[in-house]
Amino acid sequence: MADRLGELLVKRNFITPDQLKKATDEQKFKGGRLESILVKLGIIKEDDLLSFLSAQLPGSFCQAFQD
């Protein structure tokens, strides 16, 4: 899922390919979830990531995490 998530974020211009590479390099070195690394490195804001993810999922699944 992480590879696909990163590719979708690039495709929809939320992040650049260079930013994705930086985050995946960090993930390989330290481990962790790609989305957490993207936020930690300041590449994407958590609210923007949640908006993106909620648009990808049917119904109000992500709303449970926004409250």
Secondary structure as the mmCIF struct_conf table of DSSP 4:
data_model
#
loop_
_struct_conf.conf_type_id
_struct_conf.id
_struct_conf.beg_label_comp_id
_struct_conf.beg_label_asym_id
_struct_conf.beg_label_seq_id
_struct_conf.end_label_comp_id
_struct_conf.end_label_asym_id
_struct_conf.end_label_seq_id
HELX_RH_AL_P HELX_RH_AL_P1 ALA A 2 LYS A 11
TURN_TY1_P TURN_TY1_P1 ARG A 12 ASN A 13
BEND BEND1 PHE A 14 ILE A 15
HELX_RH_AL_P HELX_RH_AL_P2 PRO A 17 LYS A 30
HELX_RH_AL_P HELX_RH_AL_P3 LEU A 34 LYS A 40
TURN_TY1_P TURN_TY1_P2 LEU A 41 GLY A 42
BEND BEND2 ILE A 43 ILE A 44
HELX_RH_AL_P HELX_RH_AL_P4 GLU A 46 GLN A 56
BEND BEND3 LEU A 57 PRO A 58
TURN_TY1_P TURN_TY1_P3 GLY A 59 CYS A 62
HELX_RH_AL_P HELX_RH_AL_P5 GLN A 63 GLN A 66
#
